[in-house]
Structure formats: C-alpha cells, structure tokens
Amino acid sequence: MNGTPKFKETLVMDFLVEDRFRLRRHVLFLIFFFFLLYSARFWHWYSGIYQYYVLFFVYSVLIGMVYINIYVLVPRFFFKTKYVTYLVLLIMMGVAGLNMIGYSFKFFFEDFRVENIKKEGDRGSIYEGILMCVPIILTTTTVKLLQKWISDTKRITELKNLTLQMELNELRNQINPHFLFNMLNNVKALTRTDPEKASVVIVKLSEFLRYQLYENGEEKTLLVSEIDFLSNFLNLEKIRRDNFYFTINANLNDRTIKTTFIPPNLFTTFVENAVKHSVDISSIESYVKIDIRVENKTLHFICTNSMNPGLTISNANYGGLGLANIKRRLELLYGNAFELDIISGDKEYTVNLKTPV
C-alpha cells in the first residue's frame, strides 16, 4: 500500500518524459485542446459547413503557436535564460496569430456569418481567443519545464548510480594483481642489476597508486593529471615489456590544456585495452600512440595501438564490459555532445574520442 502513491508518481513522471509515451502525450493534448476549443462560441456564428471550417482553421493556428512555443521558443530562448527575448517573441507570436485569425474572419469567412449575430461579437471573439490562448501557452511551457527538470533529475541520478557502480568495481579490480606482481618482481630484479632504474620504477608505481586512490575519487580532475597518470601507466608497462614503446603527444605548456578539467579516468579504459591487445606473441615491437589536444572548446583524444595481424578482435570482445560502461558514462556526462569512433584495422586499432570542455 505504501508503494502505490510512489508507483503512480513514477508512472506520471514517465508519461511526461519517456519517449515511448510521446505519441500518446501529443494525441491526448490534441484531443483535449480540440474539445476545449469546441466548447467556445465563435464557430457557432457561422452557417452550415463553414462553422467547421472556422473551427479547424482556428484550431490549426493555435496548435501551430503552441508547438512553435514548445519546440522553438522554449528550447532556444527560455532554457538558455534569454527570458526577455523569449517573452518578446512569445507576445509577437501571439499578436501575429490572433491577427491572422481576425483578418481571416473578416476577409474569408465574413460572407458566411449568421446575420442575427451582432458585429460586436468580433471584439468578444478576440478576447475569448486571448483568454483561451494564454493559459494553453503557459501550461505547455510549464509542462516543458517540468519535462526538462524530470529528465535532468533522472539523468543525474542515473549518472550517480553508474559512477558509484563503476567506483565499486574499480575498488575491487583497479589494481590488476598480476600487473602489480610483475612490477614488484621487476623492482626486485632491478635492485640488484640497476638500482637507479629500480628507484624510478618505485616512484612511478607510487604515483600510479596515488592517482588511483585519491584523485580518482574526485568529480573532476585536471587534464594534465590524467596525462601524467597515463604516462606512468605506460612507463610501467614499458619496463615490464622489452619490445613495447609508446608516445603521448600533448602540449603540456598549452594554457588551455593546463586549465582543462575532465572526469577522472576518462581515457583509462581505452588505454588499458590498447596495452592489453598490443601484445604480439611473435616478439615484434608493439606500440601505443596517444594524441591529446584541445581545440575550439573540444577535447580530442586519439589512441592507436598495434595489433597482431593474425589475430582478429571484434569491437565487442576488445573492450568488454569496461568499454560498454565508458560508452554509457559518456552518454550520461555529455548526452549527444560527444563523438566516439572506433576503427579496427588489420595492424592497428584506433579510438577517436571528442568531448566538449
């Protein structure tokens, strides 16, 4: 019993927001608006079939005004906080629409007017149109605002839930035990053969762990910190594999890159996959190449890795659950404002990501 009101509330919210109910919403609104207009007096002032012509003409004009408000004025001006412009355009549209109706009554439908209806009815019809048009416009604007609020709230909630799930998975699996085991063995060997190199490995490993444990928990992190993390990660892999090399092309002196913030570990899944699948069992030199730049408020990330020509890896198997999660995360973070292209060739695999900053 306690869950019934919540269920009804969720059903109403879904009906207002979900795309699967869009057709039903519009049909319900069009029917409601038609019967509201049907209850008005103006169309009875005309004779025969022409009263229905008048009714449908006025209905079409007012519906056009409503949809222009919903899909043009509200998204382009009201949602972008251009309230004065929105109000001016809304008034202009209302005046133009009502004048269109008034002139049509006078020049097209006047000959079909019932003679016993007084001319004073024209002024009354305009007032009646205003009184009917204003609440409909205000109601649809309110519904549009409510839709945006509900949609944003659901999007934020889903993003928090997904982020929490990813963080829990990362806490469980963020340090690959096999990777860490190999690195410690390498350090042990280097302390005997090359103590200076062993010291470098320990420093990079500590920086790697520090980023994972601390900066990974923040909502945003500096792009340069993410680049340093990727560099440490790839350097550790290079120490572990003799036939591996990498390049990170990013202008760290660029002021834009220095001041750009991104969600933490935005690129990690792509780079981990690149490292994993760049291994060549024939001992031919393998590589990972990364290009990062910021241009025109857009972040460009390109990651290319070598592939074994004799090994075919599908996109589904390449990224697995990690790639599916990062795609969903990108959708929640940026909506439709990001671009993700994945190109699988015979010898190379390339990820091309563009996001707003």
C-alpha positions as CSV (number, residue, x, y, z in Angstrom):
1,M,0.0,0.0,0.0
2,N,2.8,2.4,0.8
3,G,4.3,1.9,-2.6
4,T,1.2,2.7,-4.5
5,P,1.5,6.6,-4.4
6,K,5.2,6.3,-5.4
7,F,4.3,4.0,-8.3
8,K,1.6,6.4,-9.5
9,E,4.0,9.3,-9.2
10,T,6.7,7.4,-11.2
11,L,4.1,6.5,-13.9
12,V,3.1,10.1,-14.3
13,M,6.7,11.2,-14.5
14,D,7.5,8.5,-17.1
15,F,4.4,9.5,-19.1
16,L,5.6,13.1,-19.2
17,V,9.3,12.3,-20.1
18,E,9.7,8.9,-21.7
19,D,10.0,8.8,-25.5
20,R,7.8,5.7,-25.6
21,F,4.8,7.8,-24.4
22,R,5.5,10.8,-26.8
23,L,2.8,9.8,-29.3
24,R,0.2,9.3,-26.6
25,R,1.1,12.6,-25.0
26,H,0.6,14.5,-28.2
27,V,-2.7,12.7,-29.1
28,L,-4.1,13.3,-25.6
29,F,-3.1,17.0,-25.8
30,L,-4.6,17.5,-29.3
31,I,-7.8,15.8,-28.3
32,F,-8.1,17.9,-25.1
33,F,-7.3,21.1,-26.9
34,F,-9.9,20.3,-29.6
35,F,-12.7,19.8,-27.1
36,L,-11.6,22.9,-25.3
37,L,-12.0,24.9,-28.5
38,Y,-15.1,23.1,-29.4
39,S,-16.8,24.5,-26.2
40,A,-16.1,28.1,-27.4
41,R,-18.8,30.2,-29.1
42,F,-17.1,31.8,-32.0
43,W,-17.5,29.0,-34.6
44,H,-21.3,28.9,-34.0
45,W,-21.5,32.4,-35.5
46,Y,-21.1,30.9,-39.0
47,S,-23.6,29.0,-41.0
48,G,-23.5,25.4,-42.3
49,I,-20.3,23.6,-43.0
50,Y,-18.3,26.9,-42.7
51,Q,-18.6,26.9,-39.0
52,Y,-16.4,23.7,-39.0
53,Y,-14.0,25.3,-41.4
54,V,-13.7,28.2,-38.9
55,L,-13.3,25.8,-36.0
56,F,-10.5,23.8,-37.7
57,F,-8.8,26.9,-39.0
58,V,-8.6,28.5,-35.6
59,Y,-7.6,25.1,-34.1
60,S,-4.7,24.8,-36.6
61,V,-3.4,28.3,-36.0
62,L,-3.5,27.9,-32.2
63,I,-1.9,24.5,-32.3
64,G,0.9,25.9,-34.5
65,M,1.5,28.6,-32.0
66,V,1.7,26.0,-29.1
67,Y,4.2,23.8,-31.0
68,I,6.3,26.8,-32.0
69,N,6.5,27.7,-28.4
70,I,7.3,24.2,-27.2
71,Y,9.9,23.3,-29.8
72,V,11.4,26.6,-30.8
73,L,10.9,29.4,-28.3
74,V,11.3,27.4,-25.0
75,P,14.4,25.4,-26.0
76,R,16.2,28.2,-27.8
77,F,15.5,31.1,-25.5
78,F,13.8,30.1,-22.2
79,F,16.2,27.2,-21.5
80,K,19.1,29.4,-22.4
81,T,18.0,32.0,-19.9
82,K,17.1,34.6,-22.6
83,Y,13.9,35.4,-20.8
84,V,13.3,38.9,-22.2
85,T,13.8,37.7,-25.7
86,Y,11.5,34.7,-25.1
87,L,8.7,36.9,-23.7
88,V,9.0,39.4,-26.6
89,L,8.9,36.7,-29.2
90,L,6.0,35.0,-27.4
91,I,4.0,38.2,-27.4
92,M,4.8,38.8,-31.1
93,M,3.8,35.3,-32.0
94,G,0.5,35.7,-30.0
95,V,-0.3,39.0,-31.7
96,A,0.5,37.7,-35.1
97,G,-1.6,34.6,-34.6
98,L,-4.6,36.4,-33.3
99,N,-4.4,39.0,-36.0
100,M,-4.2,36.2,-38.6
101,I,-7.4,34.7,-37.1
102,G,-9.1,38.1,-37.0
103,Y,-8.3,39.0,-40.6
104,S,-9.4,35.6,-41.8
105,F,-12.7,36.1,-40.1
106,K,-13.1,39.4,-41.9
107,F,-11.9,38.6,-45.4
108,F,-12.6,34.9,-45.9
109,F,-15.5,33.9,-43.6
110,E,-17.5,37.2,-43.3
111,D,-19.9,36.2,-46.1
112,F,-20.9,33.0,-44.2
113,R,-21.6,34.7,-40.9
114,V,-25.1,34.3,-39.4
115,E,-26.8,37.6,-39.9
116,N,-28.5,37.8,-36.5
117,I,-25.1,37.7,-34.7
118,K,-24.0,41.3,-33.9
119,K,-20.7,42.7,-35.1
120,E,-19.8,43.4,-31.5
121,G,-19.2,39.7,-31.3
122,D,-15.9,40.2,-33.2
123,R,-14.3,42.0,-30.2
124,G,-15.6,39.4,-27.9
125,S,-14.2,36.6,-30.1
126,I,-10.7,38.2,-29.9
127,Y,-10.9,38.5,-26.1
128,E,-12.2,34.9,-26.0
129,G,-9.2,33.8,-28.1
130,I,-6.7,35.6,-25.8
131,L,-8.3,34.1,-22.7
132,M,-8.1,30.7,-24.3
133,C,-4.6,31.0,-25.8
134,V,-2.7,32.5,-22.8
135,P,-3.4,29.6,-20.3
136,I,-2.7,27.0,-23.0
137,I,0.7,28.6,-23.8
138,L,1.6,29.0,-20.2
139,T,0.5,25.4,-19.4
140,T,2.6,23.9,-22.3
141,T,5.6,26.0,-21.2
142,T,5.2,24.7,-17.6
143,V,4.9,21.1,-18.9
144,K,8.1,21.6,-21.0
145,L,10.0,22.9,-17.9
146,L,8.7,20.0,-15.9
147,Q,9.9,17.6,-18.5
148,K,13.3,19.1,-18.5
149,W,13.5,19.1,-14.7
150,I,12.4,15.4,-14.5
151,S,14.8,14.4,-17.3
152,D,17.7,16.2,-15.8
153,T,16.9,14.7,-12.3
154,K,16.7,11.2,-13.7
155,R,19.9,11.7,-15.7
156,I,21.8,13.0,-12.7
157,T,20.5,10.1,-10.5
158,E,21.5,7.5,-13.2
159,L,24.9,9.1,-13.5
160,K,25.5,8.9,-9.8
161,N,24.3,5.3,-9.6
162,L,26.5,4.3,-12.6
163,T,29.5,6.2,-11.2
164,L,29.0,4.5,-7.8
165,Q,28.9,1.1,-9.5
166,M,32.0,1.9,-11.6
167,E,33.8,3.1,-8.5
168,L,32.9,-0.1,-6.6
169,N,34.1,-2.2,-9.5
170,E,37.3,-0.2,-9.7
171,L,38.0,-0.5,-6.0
172,R,37.7,-4.3,-6.4
173,N,39.7,-4.5,-9.7
174,Q,41.5,-1.2,-10.1
175,I,44.9,-2.8,-9.4
176,N,45.5,-5.8,-11.5
177,P,47.2,-8.3,-9.1
178,H,49.1,-9.9,-12.0
179,F,50.3,-6.5,-13.2
180,L,51.3,-5.5,-9.6
181,F,53.0,-8.8,-9.0
182,N,55.1,-8.5,-12.2
183,M,56.1,-4.9,-11.3
184,L,57.3,-5.9,-7.8
185,N,59.3,-8.8,-9.3
186,N,60.8,-6.4,-11.8
187,V,61.7,-4.0,-9.0
188,K,63.3,-6.9,-7.1
189,A,65.4,-7.8,-10.1
190,L,66.4,-4.2,-10.8
191,T,67.5,-3.5,-7.3
192,R,70.4,-6.0,-8.0
193,T,71.2,-5.1,-11.6
194,D,70.2,-1.4,-11.9
195,P,69.3,0.2,-8.5
196,E,68.8,3.7,-10.1
197,K,66.2,2.3,-12.6
198,A,64.5,0.4,-9.7
199,S,64.2,3.7,-7.9
200,V,62.5,5.2,-10.9
201,V,60.1,2.3,-11.1
202,I,59.2,2.7,-7.5
203,V,58.5,6.4,-7.9
204,K,56.3,5.8,-10.9
205,L,54.5,3.0,-9.2
206,S,53.7,5.2,-6.2
207,E,52.4,8.0,-8.4
208,F,50.3,5.4,-10.2
209,L,48.8,4.2,-7.0
210,R,48.3,7.7,-5.6
211,Y,46.2,8.8,-8.6
212,Q,44.1,5.6,-8.4
213,L,43.5,6.0,-4.7
214,Y,43.0,9.8,-4.3
215,E,42.3,11.8,-7.5
216,N,40.1,9.0,-8.9
217,G,37.5,9.8,-6.2
218,E,37.1,13.5,-7.3
219,E,34.3,14.6,-9.7
220,K,36.7,16.4,-11.9
221,T,40.5,16.3,-12.3
222,L,43.0,18.3,-14.3
223,L,43.7,17.0,-17.8
224,V,47.4,17.2,-17.1
225,S,47.0,14.9,-14.1
226,E,45.2,12.4,-16.3
227,I,48.0,12.6,-18.9
228,D,50.6,12.1,-16.1
229,F,48.7,9.0,-14.9
230,L,48.6,7.6,-18.4
231,S,52.3,8.3,-18.8
232,N,53.1,6.5,-15.6
233,F,50.9,3.6,-16.5
234,L,52.6,3.2,-19.9
235,N,56.1,3.6,-18.5
236,L,55.4,0.8,-16.1
237,E,54.3,-1.4,-19.0
238,K,57.3,-0.4,-21.0
239,I,59.6,-1.5,-18.1
240,R,57.7,-4.8,-18.0
241,R,57.9,-5.4,-21.7
242,D,61.1,-5.0,-23.6
243,N,59.5,-4.9,-27.1
244,F,57.0,-2.2,-26.2
245,Y,57.1,1.6,-26.8
246,F,54.6,4.4,-26.5
247,T,54.2,8.1,-27.3
248,I,51.9,10.7,-25.8
249,N,51.5,13.7,-28.0
250,A,50.1,16.6,-25.8
251,N,51.3,20.2,-25.5
252,L,51.6,20.4,-21.7
253,N,52.7,24.0,-22.0
254,D,49.4,25.0,-23.6
255,R,47.4,27.1,-21.2
256,T,44.2,25.5,-22.4
257,I,45.4,22.0,-21.5
258,K,46.7,23.2,-18.2
259,T,43.3,24.7,-17.2
260,T,41.1,22.0,-18.6
261,F,39.2,19.7,-16.2
262,I,37.8,16.3,-17.1
263,P,36.1,13.4,-15.3
264,P,38.8,11.2,-13.8
265,N,39.8,8.0,-15.7
266,L,38.0,9.2,-18.8
267,F,40.7,7.6,-21.0
268,T,41.9,4.8,-18.8
269,T,39.7,2.0,-20.2
270,F,40.8,2.8,-23.8
271,V,44.5,2.8,-22.9
272,E,44.2,-0.4,-20.8
273,N,42.6,-2.1,-23.8
274,A,45.3,-0.7,-26.1
275,V,48.0,-2.1,-23.9
276,K,46.3,-5.4,-23.4
277,H,45.8,-6.0,-27.1
278,S,49.1,-4.5,-28.4
279,V,50.9,-7.6,-27.2
280,D,52.5,-9.5,-30.1
281,I,53.3,-13.1,-29.4
282,S,55.9,-13.1,-32.2
283,S,58.0,-10.6,-30.2
284,I,57.8,-8.0,-32.9
285,E,57.9,-4.5,-31.4
286,S,54.4,-3.3,-30.3
287,Y,53.3,0.2,-29.5
288,V,50.6,2.6,-28.2
289,K,50.3,6.1,-29.6
290,I,48.2,8.7,-27.9
291,D,47.3,12.2,-29.2
292,I,45.6,14.7,-26.9
293,R,44.7,18.3,-27.8
294,V,42.0,20.9,-27.0
295,E,40.7,23.0,-29.9
296,N,37.6,25.2,-30.1
297,K,36.3,24.0,-26.7
298,T,36.6,20.4,-27.9
299,L,38.8,17.8,-26.4
300,H,40.3,15.4,-28.9
301,F,41.7,12.0,-27.7
302,I,43.1,9.6,-30.2
303,C,44.6,6.3,-29.1
304,T,46.2,3.9,-31.6
305,N,47.7,0.5,-30.7
306,S,49.4,-2.1,-32.8
307,M,47.7,-5.5,-33.3
308,N,48.8,-8.9,-34.2
309,P,47.9,-9.2,-37.9
310,G,46.9,-12.9,-37.4
311,L,44.6,-12.1,-34.5
312,T,41.1,-10.8,-35.2
313,I,39.4,-9.0,-32.3
314,S,35.9,-7.8,-32.5
315,N,34.8,-4.5,-31.0
316,A,32.6,-6.4,-28.5
317,N,35.5,-8.5,-27.3
318,Y,38.0,-5.7,-27.4
319,G,36.5,-3.6,-24.7
320,G,34.1,-5.9,-23.0
321,L,32.2,-4.6,-20.0
322,G,34.7,-1.8,-19.5
323,L,34.1,-0.3,-22.9
324,A,30.3,-0.6,-22.5
325,N,30.4,1.2,-19.2
326,I,32.6,4.0,-20.6
327,K,30.2,4.5,-23.5
328,R,27.3,4.7,-21.1
329,R,29.2,7.1,-18.9
330,L,30.0,9.3,-21.9
331,E,26.2,9.4,-22.7
332,L,25.3,10.4,-19.2
333,L,28.1,13.0,-19.0
334,Y,27.7,14.6,-22.4
335,G,24.4,13.5,-23.8
336,N,24.7,13.6,-27.6
337,A,27.6,16.2,-27.5
338,F,30.4,13.6,-27.7
339,E,31.7,11.6,-30.7
340,L,33.3,8.1,-30.3
341,D,34.7,6.4,-33.4
342,I,36.4,3.0,-33.1
343,I,38.3,1.8,-36.1
344,S,39.7,-1.8,-36.2
345,G,42.2,-2.4,-39.0
346,D,44.5,-5.3,-39.8
347,K,47.5,-4.0,-37.9
348,E,46.1,-1.1,-35.9
349,Y,43.2,-0.4,-33.6
350,T,42.2,3.3,-33.2
351,V,39.9,5.0,-30.7
352,N,38.9,8.6,-31.6
353,L,37.0,10.5,-28.9
354,K,35.7,14.1,-29.0
355,T,34.1,15.7,-25.9
356,P,33.2,19.3,-25.1
357,V,35.2,21.0,-22.4
